[in-house]
Amino acid sequence: MNQKIETITKESEQTIKAKNQAIQEQTIALNTAFYAFGTKKELEEKNVIEKEGGVLGMGKTIKMKKDFNRDYFMKIDIREFNQLTLNSKKAKVITTHPADSYHLTGVKTVESLVIDKPEEFWKASKYLLIVVE
C-alpha cells in the first residue's frame, strides 16, 4: 500500500511539474513582443519597411513589409517594457497601436515613447516599429 502511494505521489509530482513548465512557457510567449527603430534608409536596407502608394514619388506611405526581417527586432517582455528612449529629431510609429495607449515625450526633439496602457498598446500587434530622423 505504501509503495502504491509513493508511486502515485511521484507521478503526480511529475505531472504538476510538467504542467507548471507548460504554463511558464505560455506566459512567456504571451508576454513577448518585439521592437525596432531606425531611419527610413536604415530600415529599408535591413528589409523591414517598404514605401507604398503615391504618384510620381509623392505621397508614398511607409509600412512594414509582410516578409520583414525579424532578426532586426529586439525581443522584450511587455510586463517590464514601458518606455523606449529615442532621442531623435522626429519619430513616427509605423505599426498599429491605439493612439491613446502611448505618447511621445520631448519639446524640440522626441526623447522617448512612453506606453501608458500596455494591454491596449500590445493588443493590435506584438511588433513596434518606429521611423526616426
N, C-alpha and C positions, 0 to 999 in steps of 0.2 A: 504494500500500500504506500509506504513512504517513497519507494523508488518511482512509483507511478506519479505521485505528487511532484517529485523532483523533476521528472521528465516533462510534465505539463508546465511547470513553472519555467523551465529553460526555454521551451517552445514559445511560451507567452512573452518572455523577455525578448527573445529574438524577433518576434512579430512586432512588438512595441517599438523596438529599436529600428526596424526596417520602416515602419510607418512614420516614425519621427524623422528619419532621414529623408523620406519622400516629402514630408511636409516642409522641411527646411529647404530642400531643393526647389520646391514650388514657390515658396515665399521669396526666395532669392530671385527666381525667374520673374515673378510678378512685380518685383520692385527694381528691376534692372531697366535702365534706359541708356541712351547714348546721345552725346552732343559733339558738335564740331562748329568751328567758326574760322573765317578767313576772308581774304579779299576775293572779289569776283575772279580775278586771274588765277589765284591760288586754287580756288575750289574747282574751276574749270580744268586746270591742269591735273588735279587729283581725281578727276572723273566723278565729281559729286553733284554739280549743277549743270543746267543747260538753259539757254535762252529760248523763249517760245513766243510766237505771235509777232505782231508788229508789221509795219510796212516800210520797206526800203531802209531797214536798220533802225527805225524809230518805233518807240512804244513797246519794245520787247519786254516781256516779264521773265524774271528768273524763277526757276523751280528746281526742285531736287529731281535728279534723274531717277527713272524707275529701277534701273540696274546700277545704282550708285555704289561707289567704293566704300564698303562697310568698314574696312580696315582703317580708314581715316578718322573714324569716330572714337571718342573716348567713352569707356564704359563707366557708368555711375550707379549708385544706389539712390533712388529718388527719395527715400526717407531721410537721407543726410544731405542731399543737394538742394540748396535753396537760393543760391546766388552764383553768378558766373561773372568774373571780372573781365572786362573787355578793353577798357582804356583806348578807345578809338574815336575818330572824329565823328563818324556816323555808324549806325548799326540798324540792320533790318532783319527781322525774324522771318525766315522763309517757310518753315514748316507751320502747320496749322495748330494753333493754340488759342483758346479763348482770350480775347483782349483784356478782359477784367481779371485774369488769373496771374498776370505779371505786369511789371513796369520796368522801364529803363531809367537809370539814375544818372545824374550829371547835369551841369549847366551848359558849358560851352562844348563839352565832349561827352561821349557816352562812357561813363565809368563802369557800369555793370548792369546786368539783367537780374532782377530780383523776382523770384517766384513767390507770389502772395498766396495762391491757392493751389498747392501741389496736386491734389486729387483732380481738380478741374484741368489744370495745365497739362498733365500727362494722359488724360483720358482719350484725347483725339489721336495722339501719336507718341510713341516711345522714343522718337528721334527729335532732337532740337538742332536746327541748322540756322546759323546767323551769318549774314554777309556784312563785313565791316570795311570801313575805308580809313 
